[in-house]
């Protein structure tokens, strides 16, 4: 091979490293030869899928030889009805990550600047660099978004702003007053993406969490992205969606790949939207599990970042990667976040009560507490 293919790639791609997902259970089994593994690394729903989703998938097998509905009409209609929007305001994606990349490709290029917060979702800098745009990372405040500083960072080159609410991996959130003040400052030609992947975990106790859907009519430059991978329990199927004004949705659909959401995902997502009992159980399990982990951290004397997602990030008080590796030896998978500039922290997803307890016992052993 005489061609230097690395040099042929664009500069942005040359500087990237592949996204590292949470370690799969079967990979750890192969590496260490252990079983009875608890995975609390990828913010998945520990309840398993909804029975309604499973039934929908079973019914879809008869059409395995057919392409999916490229327009996703039934799912888009169900989403439009749920949020009191028009069908042409909904864009479907292969997970919400797909939509984040589509949005960046539609609105930014090598002459653009894209703003996001320190400690925000890793995909934002990845898509920014991949398209050759300039990343503007704004320092965080208390592990969360500093919207005032983000507003001051806007220039005539700014095309896109990403806001994760709640934020991953810190679990912090932007409050209603702060968000509305921020949106009022953003020029209409700058697109604001409100990434609400964990929005379904917000309950009535979080009274100052903004209603992003209600803001769509007032701010036409706003896009909301959500996913079925978290509270809805369909992570394996990779289905997400964006809500926006119809002009933006039309532009996104011009770039969206044909058949980017498969039939099983379309049907399962449509079915699970009507399973209010499943969503209620997901929230209840998450709230109780969060309290279980908080109490465990308090007993261990560990600091943590208060979270409204289905995960919590805590300070190990020592090297996070070493703690992560030691937990792997005990069959517990969590998520290191050193790549976010948090070398002592680990992020743990909320599991079932017995999984949470298994994690806390393993952590106690590892830390020698």
MIMARVEX-648022 format. One line per 3 residues: number of its first residue (from 1); their letters; for each residue x, y, z of N, C-alpha, C, CB. Coordinates in steps of 0.2 Angstrom, whole numbers. Glycine has a CB too. Layout:
BEGIN
NUM = A = X,Y,Z,X,Y,Z,X,Y,Z,X,Y,Z | ...
end
This chain:
BEGIN
1 = XXX = 4,-6,0,0,0,0,4,6,0,-5,0,6 | 4,10,-5,9,16,-6,5,22,-5,11,16,-13 | -1,22,-5,-5,29,-3,-5,30,4,-12,29,-7
4 = XXX = -4,36,6,-5,38,13,-12,40,14,0,44,15 | -17,36,15,-24,37,15,-25,42,21,-28,31,16 | -21,42,26,-23,47,32,-22,54,30,-17,45,38
7 = XXX = -17,55,25,-16,62,23,-22,64,18,-9,63,20 | -25,59,15,-30,61,10,-37,63,14,-32,54,6 | -38,61,20,-43,62,24,-43,70,26,-44,58,31
10 = XXX = -49,73,27,-50,80,29,-46,81,36,-57,82,30 | -44,87,37,-40,89,43,-44,87,49,-38,96,43 | -51,89,49,-55,88,54,-55,81,56,-62,91,53
13 = XXX = -56,76,52,-56,69,53,-50,67,55,-59,65,47 | -44,69,53,-38,67,55,-37,68,62,-32,70,51 | -39,73,65,-38,74,72,-43,71,77,-39,82,73
16 = XXX = -48,67,74,-53,64,78,-51,57,81,-59,63,74 | -54,55,86,-53,48,89,-60,45,89,-50,48,96 | -61,39,88,-67,36,88,-71,36,95,-67,28,86
19 = XXX = -77,38,94,-81,38,101,-81,31,104,-89,40,99 | -79,32,111,-79,26,115,-85,25,119,-73,26,120 | -89,20,117,-96,18,121,-94,15,127,-100,14,116
22 = XXX = -99,14,131,-98,10,137,-96,3,135,-105,10,141 | -92,0,139,-90,-7,138,-96,-12,138,-84,-9,143 | -96,-16,133,-102,-21,133,-100,-27,137,-102,-24,126
25 = XXX = -106,-30,140,-105,-36,144,-101,-41,141,-112,-38,147 | -102,-43,135,-99,-49,132,-91,-47,131,-102,-51,126 | -90,-41,130,-83,-39,129,-79,-40,136,-82,-32,127
28 = XXX = -82,-38,142,-79,-40,148,-78,-47,150,-83,-36,154 | -83,-51,148,-83,-58,149,-77,-61,145,-90,-61,146 | -76,-59,139,-71,-62,135,-64,-60,138,-71,-59,128
31 = XXX = -63,-53,140,-57,-51,143,-55,-54,149,-57,-43,144 | -60,-55,154,-58,-57,161,-61,-64,162,-61,-52,166 | -65,-67,158,-68,-73,159,-72,-74,165,-62,-78,160
34 = XXX = -76,-68,166,-80,-68,172,-88,-68,170,-79,-62,177 | -92,-70,174,-99,-69,172,-103,-65,178,-103,-76,171 | -109,-65,178,-113,-61,182,-111,-54,183,-113,-65,189
37 = XXX = -111,-51,177,-109,-44,176,-115,-39,177,-105,-43,170 | -113,-33,180,-118,-28,181,-116,-22,176,-119,-26,188 | -120,-20,171,-118,-15,167,-122,-8,169,-119,-16,160
40 = XXX = -118,-3,172,-121,3,173,-117,9,170,-122,4,181 | -116,8,164,-111,12,160,-115,17,155,-106,8,157 | -120,15,152,-123,18,146,-130,21,147,-123,13,140
43 = XXX = -132,22,153,-138,26,154,-144,23,151,-138,33,152 | -144,16,151,-149,12,148,-155,11,153,-147,5,146 | -161,10,151,-167,8,155,-166,1,158,-173,9,152
46 = XXX = -165,1,165,-164,-6,168,-170,-11,168,-162,-5,175 | -176,-8,166,-183,-12,166,-183,-16,160,-188,-7,166 | -179,-15,155,-180,-19,149,-185,-16,145,-182,-26,151
49 = XXX = -187,-18,139,-191,-15,135,-199,-16,137,-191,-17,128 | -203,-11,135,-210,-11,136,-213,-17,132,-213,-5,134 | -218,-20,136,-221,-26,132,-225,-24,126,-227,-29,137
52 = XXX = -227,-17,126,-230,-15,119,-225,-14,114,-234,-8,121 | -219,-12,116,-214,-12,110,-212,-19,108,-208,-8,113 | -211,-24,112,-210,-30,110,-215,-33,106,-209,-35,116
55 = XXX = -221,-32,107,-227,-34,103,-227,-31,96,-234,-33,106 | -225,-25,96,-225,-21,89,-219,-24,85,-224,-14,90 | -213,-26,88,-208,-29,85,-210,-36,82,-202,-29,89
58 = XXX = -213,-40,86,-215,-46,84,-220,-46,78,-219,-50,90 | -224,-41,78,-229,-40,72,-225,-38,66,-234,-35,74 | -220,-34,67,-216,-32,61,-212,-37,57,-212,-26,63
61 = XXX = -211,-43,60,-207,-48,57,-209,-50,50,-206,-54,61 | -215,-49,49,-218,-52,42,-216,-47,37,-226,-52,43 | -214,-41,38,-212,-36,33,-204,-35,33,-215,-30,34
64 = XXX = -201,-40,35,-193,-40,36,-190,-39,29,-190,-46,39 | -193,-41,24,-191,-40,17,-192,-34,14,-193,-46,12 | -196,-29,17,-198,-23,14,-194,-17,17,-205,-22,15
67 = XXX = -193,-12,14,-190,-6,16,-195,-3,21,-188,-1,11 | -192,1,26,-196,4,31,-200,10,28,-192,6,37 | -205,13,31,-208,19,29,-203,25,29,-214,21,33
70 = XXX = -200,27,23,-195,32,23,-197,38,27,-193,33,16 | -203,40,27,-206,46,30,-208,45,37,-212,49,26 | -208,39,40,-210,37,47,-217,40,49,-205,40,51
73 = XXX = -222,40,44,-228,44,45,-231,42,52,-233,42,40 | -232,36,54,-236,34,60,-232,37,66,-237,27,60 | -226,36,66,-222,38,72,-222,46,72,-215,36,72
76 = XXX = -221,49,67,-221,57,67,-228,59,69,-219,59,60 | -233,56,66,-240,58,68,-241,57,76,-245,54,64 | -239,52,78,-239,50,86,-236,56,90,-237,43,88
79 = XXX = -230,57,87,-226,63,91,-229,69,90,-219,63,88 | -232,71,84,-235,77,83,-241,78,88,-237,78,76 | -245,72,88,-251,73,93,-249,73,100,-255,66,92
82 = XXX = -243,70,102,-241,70,109,-239,77,111,-235,66,110 | -236,81,106,-233,87,108,-237,93,105,-226,88,106 | -243,92,102,-247,97,99,-244,101,94,-250,101,105
85 = XXX = -240,97,89,-237,100,84,-239,98,77,-229,99,84 | -237,100,72,-239,98,65,-234,92,63,-239,103,60 | -236,87,59,-232,82,57,-225,85,54,-235,77,52
88 = XXX = -226,90,50,-220,93,46,-215,96,51,-223,97,41 | -216,96,57,-211,99,62,-207,94,65,-215,103,67 | -208,87,63,-204,82,66,-199,79,61,-209,76,68
91 = XXX = -193,78,63,-188,74,59,-186,68,63,-182,79,57 | -185,63,60,-183,56,63,-176,55,62,-187,50,61 | -173,52,67,-166,50,66,-164,43,69,-161,55,70
94 = XXX = -158,41,67,-155,35,69,-152,36,76,-150,31,64 | -157,37,81,-154,40,87,-154,47,87,-148,36,90 | -154,51,92,-153,58,92,-146,60,90,-155,61,99
97 = XXX = -141,56,91,-134,57,88,-135,59,81,-130,52,90 | -138,55,77,-139,56,70,-142,63,68,-144,50,67 | -146,65,72,-149,72,71,-144,77,73,-156,72,75
100 = XXX = -140,76,78,-135,81,80,-130,82,74,-131,79,86 | -128,77,71,-124,77,65,-127,80,59,-121,70,63 | -133,78,58,-137,81,52,-138,89,53,-144,78,52
103 = XXX = -140,91,59,-140,98,60,-134,102,59,-143,99,68 | -128,99,62,-122,102,60,-120,103,53,-116,99,64 | -122,98,49,-120,98,42,-125,103,38,-121,91,39
106 = XXX = -131,104,41,-135,108,37,-134,115,38,-143,107,39 | -132,117,44,-131,124,46,-124,127,47,-135,125,52 | -119,122,47,-112,125,48,-107,122,43,-110,123,55
109 = XXX = -101,125,42,-96,123,38,-89,125,40,-97,126,30 | -84,125,36,-78,127,39,-77,134,41,-73,125,33 | -81,138,39,-81,145,41,-85,147,47,-83,150,35
112 = XXX = -88,142,50,-93,143,55,-89,142,62,-99,138,54 | -93,144,67,-91,143,74,-97,139,77,-89,149,78 | -96,134,81,-101,131,85,-100,131,92,-102,123,83
115 = XXX = -104,133,96,-104,134,104,-107,129,108,-107,141,106 | -103,126,113,-106,122,117,-102,122,124,-105,114,115 | -104,119,129,-102,120,136,-96,115,137,-107,120,141
118 = XXX = -92,117,142,-87,112,145,-91,107,148,-82,116,150 | -89,101,148,-92,95,151,-98,93,148,-93,97,159 | -100,96,142,-106,94,138,-105,88,134,-108,100,134
121 = XXX = -110,85,131,-110,79,128,-104,78,123,-117,77,124 | -101,73,122,-95,72,118,-96,72,111,-91,65,120 | -102,71,109,-104,71,102,-103,79,99,-111,69,100
124 = XXX = -104,84,103,-104,90,100,-97,92,97,-106,95,106 | -92,91,101,-85,93,98,-84,88,92,-80,93,103 | -86,82,93,-85,77,87,-88,80,81,-87,70,89
127 = XXX = -94,81,81,-97,83,74,-95,90,72,-105,84,75 | -93,94,77,-90,101,75,-83,100,71,-89,105,81 | -79,96,74,-72,95,71,-73,91,64,-68,91,76
130 = XXX = -78,86,64,-79,82,58,-80,86,52,-84,77,59 | -84,92,53,-86,96,47,-81,102,46,-93,99,48 | -76,102,51,-71,107,50,-73,114,53,-70,108,43
133 = XXX = -78,114,57,-80,121,60,-76,122,66,-88,121,62 | -76,128,69,-72,130,74,-76,129,81,-70,137,74 | -73,125,85,-77,124,92,-76,129,97,-75,117,95
136 = XXX = -81,132,100,-80,137,105,-83,134,111,-84,144,103 | -78,131,116,-80,128,122,-80,133,127,-76,122,123 | -86,134,130,-87,139,136,-86,136,142,-94,143,135
139 = XXX = -82,139,147,-81,136,153,-87,135,157,-76,140,157 | -88,129,161,-94,128,164,-94,132,171,-95,121,166 | -100,132,174,-101,135,181,-104,129,185,-105,141,181
142 = XXX = -101,127,190,-104,122,194,-106,115,190,-111,124,198 | -102,114,186,-102,108,181,-108,109,176,-104,102,185 | -111,114,175,-116,115,171,-115,121,166,-123,116,174
145 = XXX = -120,122,162,-119,128,156,-119,135,160,-125,127,152 | -115,139,157,-115,146,159,-118,150,153,-107,148,160 | -124,150,153,-128,153,147,-126,160,146,-135,153,148
148 = XXX = -124,164,151,-122,171,150,-116,171,146,-122,175,157 | -111,167,148,-105,167,145,-106,164,138,-100,163,148 | -110,160,137,-111,157,130,-114,162,125,-116,151,130
151 = XXX = -119,166,128,-122,172,124,-116,177,122,-127,175,128 | -112,178,127,-106,183,125,-101,180,120,-103,185,131 | -101,174,119,-97,171,114,-99,171,107,-96,163,116
154 = XXX = -105,173,106,-108,173,99,-105,178,95,-116,174,100 | -103,177,89,-100,181,84,-104,181,78,-92,180,83 | -102,185,73,-105,184,66,-103,178,63,-103,190,62
157 = XXX = -99,174,66,-97,167,63,-101,161,66,-90,166,63 | -104,163,72,-108,158,75,-114,156,71,-110,160,82 | -115,149,70,-120,146,67,-125,142,71,-118,142,61
160 = XXX = -122,139,76,-125,134,80,-123,134,87,-124,127,77 | -128,133,92,-126,132,99,-130,126,101,-129,138,103 | -126,121,105,-128,115,108,-129,116,115,-124,109,106
163 = XXX = -135,115,118,-137,115,125,-140,108,127,-141,121,127 | -136,104,131,-139,98,134,-143,99,140,-133,93,135 | -149,97,140,-153,99,146,-158,93,147,-157,105,145
166 = XXX = -157,89,152,-151,89,157,-145,87,153,-152,83,162 | -139,89,156,-133,88,153,-130,81,155,-128,93,155 | -127,78,150,-123,72,150,-115,74,149,-125,66,145
169 = XXX = -111,72,154,-112,67,159,-113,70,166,-105,63,159 | -114,77,167,-114,79,174,-121,79,177,-112,86,174 | -127,78,173,-133,78,176,-136,85,178,-133,74,182
172 = XXX = -133,90,177,-135,97,178,-140,99,173,-129,102,179 | -144,104,175,-149,107,170,-150,114,170,-156,104,172 | -152,117,165,-153,124,164,-160,126,166,-152,126,156
175 = XXX = -161,131,170,-167,132,172,-171,137,168,-167,136,179 | -178,137,169,-182,141,164,-180,148,163,-189,140,167 | -179,152,168,-178,159,168,-171,160,164,-178,162,174
178 = XXX = -166,156,165,-160,157,162,-160,155,155,-155,152,166 | -164,150,153,-165,148,146,-168,153,142,-168,141,145 | -174,156,145,-178,161,141,-174,167,140,-184,162,145
181 = XXX = -170,169,145,-166,175,145,-161,174,139,-162,177,151 | -158,168,139,-153,166,134,-156,167,127,-150,160,135 | -161,163,126,-164,163,119,-166,170,117,-170,159,119
184 = XXX = -168,174,121,-170,181,119,-163,185,117,-173,185,125 | -157,183,119,-151,186,117,-148,183,110,-146,186,122 | -150,177,108,-147,174,102,-151,177,96,-148,166,103
187 = XXX = -146,179,91,-149,181,85,-153,176,81,-143,184,80 | -158,178,78,-163,173,75,-159,168,69,-168,176,71 | -154,171,67,-150,167,62,-145,162,65,-146,171,57
190 = XXX = -145,161,71,-141,157,75,-145,151,78,-137,160,81 | -144,145,76,-148,139,78,-146,137,85,-147,133,73 | -151,136,89,-150,133,96,-153,126,96,-153,138,101
193 = XXX = -149,122,98,-151,115,99,-152,113,106,-146,110,95 | -158,112,108,-159,110,115,-160,102,115,-166,113,118 | -154,99,117,-154,92,117,-157,89,124,-146,89,117
196 = XXX = -163,86,123,-167,84,129,-167,76,129,-174,87,129 | -161,73,128,-161,66,128,-164,62,134,-154,63,127 | -163,66,140,-165,63,146,-172,67,149,-160,64,152
199 = XXX = -175,71,145,-181,75,147,-186,71,150,-183,78,141 | -187,65,148,-193,61,151,-192,59,158,-194,54,147 | -186,60,161,-185,58,168,-187,64,172,-178,56,169
202 = XXX = -188,70,169,-190,75,174,-197,75,176,-189,82,169 | -198,75,182,-205,75,185,-207,81,188,-205,69,191 | -213,81,191,-216,87,194,-212,91,199,-223,86,196
205 = XXX = -208,87,202,-204,90,208,-199,95,205,-200,85,212 | -197,94,199,-192,99,196,-196,105,193,-187,95,190 | -198,109,197,-203,114,194,-200,120,190,-206,118,200
208 = XXX = -193,121,190,-190,126,186,-186,123,180,-185,129,191 | -188,117,178,-186,114,172,-190,117,166,-186,106,172 | -186,119,161,-190,123,156,-194,118,151,-185,127,151
211 = XXX = -200,120,149,-204,117,144,-202,119,137,-212,118,145 | -197,115,134,-194,116,128,-199,117,122,-189,111,126 | -204,112,123,-209,112,117,-213,118,117,-214,106,119
214 = XXX = -214,121,123,-218,128,123,-214,133,120,-220,129,130 | -208,133,120,-203,138,117,-203,138,110,-197,138,121 | -205,133,107,-204,132,99,-207,138,95,-206,125,97
217 = XXX = -213,139,97,-217,144,93,-214,151,94,-224,144,96 | -211,153,100,-208,159,101,-202,160,98,-208,161,109 | -198,155,98,-191,155,95,-190,150,89,-186,153,101
220 = XXX = -191,153,83,-191,149,77,-184,146,76,-193,153,71 | -179,149,79,-172,146,78,-170,140,83,-167,151,79 | -175,138,86,-174,133,91,-176,126,88,-179,134,98
223 = XXX = -171,121,90,-173,114,88,-172,110,95,-168,111,83 | -177,105,96,-177,101,101,-175,94,99,-183,101,105 | -170,91,102,-169,84,100,-170,79,106,-162,83,98
226 = XXX = -173,73,105,-175,69,110,-174,62,107,-182,69,112 | -174,57,112,-173,50,110,-177,45,113,-165,48,111 | -178,39,110,-181,33,113,-176,29,117,-185,29,108
229 = XXX = -170,30,117,-165,26,120,-165,26,127,-158,28,117 | -167,31,131,-167,31,138,-173,29,142,-165,39,140 | -177,34,143,-183,32,147,-188,27,144,-187,38,149
232 = XXX = -188,28,137,-192,23,133,-190,16,132,-194,27,127 | -183,15,134,-180,8,134,-179,5,127,-185,4,138 | -177,9,122,-176,6,115,-169,8,113,-182,9,110
235 = XXX = -164,8,117,-158,10,115,-155,6,109,-153,9,121 | -156,-1,109,-154,-5,104,-157,-3,97,-155,-12,105 | -162,-1,97,-166,1,90,-164,7,87,-173,1,91
238 = XXX = -160,12,91,-158,18,88,-163,22,85,-152,17,83 | -167,25,89,-172,30,86,-173,36,90,-179,26,85 | -172,42,87,-173,48,90,-177,53,85,-166,51,91
241 = XXX = -178,59,88,-182,64,84,-180,71,85,-189,63,85 | -181,75,81,-180,83,82,-187,86,81,-175,85,77 | -188,91,85,-194,95,84,-192,102,82,-199,95,91
244 = XXX = -195,105,77,-193,112,75,-198,115,71,-186,112,71 | -197,121,69,-202,124,64,-201,120,57,-201,132,63 | -206,121,53,-207,116,47,-201,118,42,-214,117,44
247 = XXX = -199,124,42,-194,126,37,-187,122,39,-193,133,36 | -186,122,45,-180,119,48,-180,111,46,-178,120,55 | -186,109,48,-187,101,47,-186,99,40,-194,99,50
250 = XXX = -189,103,35,-188,102,28,-180,102,26,-192,107,24 | -177,107,29,-169,107,28,-166,100,30,-166,113,30 | -168,98,36,-165,92,39,-166,86,35,-167,92,47
253 = XXX = -172,86,33,-174,80,29,-171,80,22,-182,80,28 | -168,85,20,-165,85,13,-158,82,14,-163,93,11 | -155,82,20,-149,79,22,-150,72,25,-145,83,26
256 = XXX = -155,71,28,-156,64,32,-156,59,27,-163,64,35 | -152,53,28,-152,47,24,-158,44,23,-146,43,27 | -159,41,17,-166,37,16,-166,31,21,-166,35,9
259 = XXX = -172,30,23,-173,24,28,-168,24,34,-172,18,24 | -167,30,37,-162,30,42,-165,27,49,-160,37,43 | -172,26,49,-175,22,55,-178,16,52,-180,27,59
262 = XXX = -176,10,55,-179,4,52,-186,3,55,-175,-2,54 | -189,-2,52,-196,-4,53,-198,-6,61,-199,-9,49 | -193,-10,63,-194,-12,70,-194,-6,75,-188,-17,72
265 = XXX = -189,-1,74,-188,5,78,-195,9,77,-182,9,76 | -197,10,71,-203,14,70,-209,12,73,-204,15,62 | -210,5,73,-216,2,76,-215,2,83,-217,-5,73
268 = XXX = -210,0,86,-209,0,93,-209,6,96,-202,-3,95 | -206,12,93,-207,18,96,-214,21,96,-202,23,92 | -218,20,91,-225,22,90,-229,18,96,-228,20,83
271 = XXX = -227,12,97,-231,8,102,-230,10,109,-230,1,101 | -223,12,110,-221,13,117,-224,20,119,-214,13,118 | -225,25,115,-227,31,116,-234,31,120,-228,35,110
274 = XXX = -238,25,119,-244,25,122,-244,21,129,-249,21,118 | -238,19,131,-237,15,137,-235,19,142,-232,9,136 | -240,23,145,-239,28,150,-237,24,157,-245,32,152
277 = XXX = -239,18,158,-237,14,164,-230,13,164,-241,8,164 | -227,11,158,-220,9,157,-216,16,159,-218,7,150 | -218,21,156,-214,28,158,-215,29,165,-217,33,154
280 = XXX = -220,28,168,-221,30,175,-217,25,179,-228,29,178 | -216,19,178,-212,14,181,-205,16,180,-213,7,179 | -203,18,174,-196,20,173,-194,26,177,-195,22,165
283 = XXX = -198,31,178,-197,37,182,-196,35,190,-202,42,181 | -201,30,192,-201,28,199,-195,24,200,-207,24,200 | -193,20,196,-187,16,197,-181,20,197,-186,11,191
286 = XXX = -181,25,193,-175,30,193,-175,34,199,-176,34,186 | -180,37,201,-180,41,207,-178,37,213,-187,44,208 | -180,31,214,-179,27,220,-171,25,219,-183,21,220
289 = XXX = -169,23,213,-162,21,212,-157,27,214,-161,18,205 | -159,33,211,-155,39,213,-154,40,220,-158,45,209 | -160,39,224,-159,40,231,-155,35,234,-166,40,234
292 = XXX = -155,29,232,-151,23,234,-144,25,233,-153,17,231 | -142,27,227,-135,29,226,-132,35,230,-134,30,219 | -137,40,231,-135,46,234,-133,44,242,-140,51,234
295 = XXX = -138,40,245,-136,38,251,-130,34,252,-142,33,254 | -129,29,247,-122,26,247,-116,30,247,-122,21,241 | -116,35,242,-111,40,242,-110,43,248,-112,45,236
298 = XXX = -115,45,251,-115,49,258,-111,45,263,-122,51,260 | -113,38,263,-110,34,268,-103,33,267,-114,27,268 | -101,33,260,-94,32,258,-90,39,259,-93,29,251
301 = XXX = -93,44,260,-90,50,261,-88,53,254,-84,50,265 | -91,51,249,-89,53,242,-94,59,239,-90,48,237 | -91,64,236,-94,70,233,-97,67,226,-90,76,232
304 = XXX = -103,70,225,-106,69,218,-110,75,216,-111,63,219 | -111,75,209,-114,80,206,-122,79,206,-112,82,199 | -126,83,209,-133,82,209,-136,81,202,-137,88,213
307 = XXX = -140,76,201,-142,75,194,-149,74,193,-138,68,191 | -152,76,188,-159,75,186,-160,70,180,-163,81,185 | -154,67,178,-155,62,173,-156,55,176,-148,62,169
310 = XXX = -154,50,172,-154,43,175,-147,40,176,-158,38,170 | -143,45,179,-136,43,180,-134,48,185,-131,43,174 | -128,47,188,-125,52,193,-117,51,192,-128,50,200
313 = XXX = -114,57,192,-107,57,192,-104,59,199,-105,62,186 | -99,55,201,-96,56,207,-89,56,207,-98,50,212 | -86,59,212,-79,60,213,-76,54,217,-77,67,216
316 = XXX = -72,50,214,-69,44,218,-63,46,223,-66,39,212 | -61,52,222,-56,54,227,-49,52,225,-57,52,234 | -49,48,219,-42,46,217,-43,45,209,-41,39,220
319 = XXX = -38,42,206,-38,41,199,-44,37,197,-32,37,196 | -48,41,192,-55,38,190,-54,31,186,-59,43,187 | -49,32,181,-48,26,177,-46,20,181,-42,27,172
322 = XXX = -41,21,186,-39,15,190,-45,12,194,-34,17,195 | -50,17,197,-55,14,200,-60,11,195,-59,20,203 | -61,13,189,-65,10,184,-62,3,183,-65,14,178
325 = XXX = -56,2,182,-53,-4,180,-54,-9,186,-45,-4,179 | -53,-7,192,-54,-11,198,-61,-13,199,-52,-7,205 | -66,-9,197,-73,-11,197,-74,-16,192,-78,-5,196
328 = XXX = -71,-16,186,-72,-21,181,-70,-28,183,-67,-19,175 | -64,-28,187,-62,-34,190,-67,-38,195,-56,-33,194 | -72,-33,197,-77,-36,201,-84,-37,198,-79,-31,207
331 = XXX = -83,-36,191,-89,-37,187,-94,-32,186,-93,-43,189 | -92,-26,188,-96,-20,188,-93,-15,183,-97,-16,195 | -98,-13,178,-96,-8,172,-99,-2,174,-98,-11,165
334 = XXX = -95,3,175,-97,10,175,-94,14,169,-96,14,182 | -94,21,169,-91,25,164,-86,30,166,-97,28,160 | -80,29,164,-75,34,166,-76,40,162,-68,32,164
337 = XXX = -75,46,164,-76,53,161,-70,57,161,-82,56,164 | -64,54,161,-58,57,160,-57,61,153,-52,53,161 | -61,59,148,-61,62,142,-65,69,142,-64,57,136
340 = XXX = -68,70,147,-72,76,148,-68,81,152,-79,75,151 | -62,79,154,-58,83,159,-60,82,166,-59,90,157 | -62,76,168,-64,74,174,-61,68,177,-72,74,175
343 = XXX = -54,68,178,-50,62,179,-52,58,185,-43,64,179 | -54,62,190,-56,58,196,-63,55,196,-55,62,202 | -67,57,192,-74,56,192,-76,49,188,-78,62,189
346 = XXX = -82,46,190,-85,41,186,-92,43,186,-83,34,189 | -95,40,180,-102,41,179,-105,34,180,-104,44,173 | -111,34,184,-114,27,185,-121,28,183,-113,24,192
349 = XXX = -124,24,179,-131,24,177,-135,21,183,-132,20,171 | -141,23,184,-146,20,189,-149,14,186,-152,25,190 | -148,8,191,-150,2,189,-156,0,193,-144,-3,189
352 = XXX = -157,-7,193,-162,-10,198,-159,-10,205,-164,-17,196 | -163,-10,210,-160,-10,217,-155,-15,218,-166,-12,222 | -155,-21,216,-150,-26,217,-143,-24,213,-152,-33,215
355 = XXX = -144,-21,207,-138,-19,203,-135,-13,207,-140,-17,196 | -139,-8,209,-136,-2,213,-132,-5,219,-142,3,215 | -135,-9,222,-132,-12,228,-125,-16,227,-136,-17,232
358 = XXX = -125,-19,221,-119,-23,219,-114,-18,218,-121,-27,213 | -116,-12,214,-111,-7,213,-108,-4,219,-114,-2,208 | -112,-2,224,-110,1,230,-105,-3,234,-116,3,234
361 = XXX = -107,-10,234,-103,-15,238,-96,-15,235,-106,-21,238 | -96,-16,228,-90,-16,224,-86,-10,225,-91,-17,217 | -89,-4,225,-85,2,226,-82,3,233,-90,8,224
364 = XXX = -86,1,238,-83,1,245,-77,-4,245,-89,-2,249 | -77,-9,242,-71,-14,242,-65,-11,239,-73,-20,239 | -67,-8,233,-61,-5,229,-58,1,232,-64,-2,222
367 = XXX = -62,5,236,-60,11,239,-57,9,246,-65,16,240 | -58,3,248,-56,1,255,-59,5,260,-48,3,255 | -66,7,259,-69,11,264,-73,6,269,-75,15,261
end
